[in-house]
């Protein structure tokens, strides 16, 4: 959502809330989008469902491709409209050559896919094929034992107190020394407006780079420097995602083979991104080896100096393997992990924050309640408490911001950072609503729609002002 907005929160009070918001979103892992749809003529690839929205038209040969193309720039809204028409919040999208895909916003179906029958719904082969150029074998493009191994290593490090403390310190520094001065300068000008989404992207990118691998790109410098790497990263994400919406996978594969059009641009963007990630991994390993040379206790010196996530993963992985090379220490996988970190911490955070502040700007009563909550915290802070708070007493502050957290949850309900996610059936299955899913079929669940269902949220589902109170 590209938008330009005036600064509307008093900046002295705004210090607390952005820290909270970023911490909440930092560890949210982005989920990969869409996989390959199998041919319905294959005996193991047929999907059937009684749910067929009346407004979805099908034509010979091209199926629903006309509607798909017509709504390509409002895909989430279009899918949501179709799901809300269906009696069970599930429908089948027909593509050319008999290809099909099921979409659902049925809570029972989603629970089935993500929990009770999770093992039947991996990411799938097509997703891995479509994203491997960009993400390699990182956690967002992995399945099976490899995914479990990466998840186990990462989840352990994300849950350590020392990492949480480091995260809080990095975010607070980025706020107080970079973001707030820029906002203060804009607020001081009577007619000034800022591109808040761009600032929040820079804010999130600086933070995730420092937290994930100890590198400071300084994109939130007051001069707002050219973000060449970020532009390449955006191109890589966008064009890789476009592969999923291509009418026939053969189209993008042919363009890749011939190195033309969007695939040529993608190749250039990926080369830039992976070269950057490779330099980060090499530098990090060099730093850790240098520290270890001067310490007789193996990884002790490096561990003491390793605050960033990449260093922690390299060291913990090395310890688990007795100092031998293994998955994380493999340079290629290290590069894949760096890219995954950026993907996880940048776009999700900036998108969620941008929507949040946009919604606040449209709901003065909610803004007033948030300011009231922040002012109450300021009032009962004496000088010592203020120093403690600045020293990252995050949990205490978080507990006093109940309304703000509720408003944030409402924002994420309406505008989730990951509005849809797709899995691929590993075996024949039947969803709780009766939809039959055959092996190889992709099934997408839709959080964007689920946040707009009157049956789940009541008739005032769209009124954040009333629900926030």
Secondary structure as UniProt FT lines:
FT   HELIX           11..26
FT   TURN            40..41
FT   TURN            43..44
FT   TURN            54..55
FT   TURN            60..62
FT   HELIX           65..70
FT   HELIX           72..74
FT   HELIX           75..85
FT   TURN            87..88
FT   STRAND          90..94
FT   HELIX           96..98
FT   STRAND          99..104
FT   HELIX           107..111
FT   HELIX           112..116
FT   HELIX           118..120
FT   STRAND          121..122
FT   HELIX           125..135
FT   TURN            136..137
FT   HELIX           139..141
FT   HELIX           144..158
FT   HELIX           161..174
FT   HELIX           175..179
FT   HELIX           180..188
FT   TURN            190..191
FT   HELIX           196..213
FT   TURN            219..220
FT   TURN            222..223
FT   HELIX           228..245
FT   HELIX           249..258
FT   HELIX           261..293
FT   TURN            298..299
FT   HELIX           300..305
FT   HELIX           309..320
FT   TURN            321..323
FT   TURN            327..329
FT   HELIX           331..345
FT   HELIX           347..361
FT   HELIX           364..379
FT   HELIX           383..390
FT   TURN            391..392
FT   HELIX           394..399
FT   HELIX           402..414
FT   STRAND          421..425
FT   STRAND          429..430
FT   TURN            432..433
FT   STRAND          436..437
FT   TURN            439..440
FT   STRAND          442..445
FT   HELIX           447..450
FT   TURN            451..452
FT   HELIX           454..457
FT   TURN            459..462
FT   HELIX           464..468
//
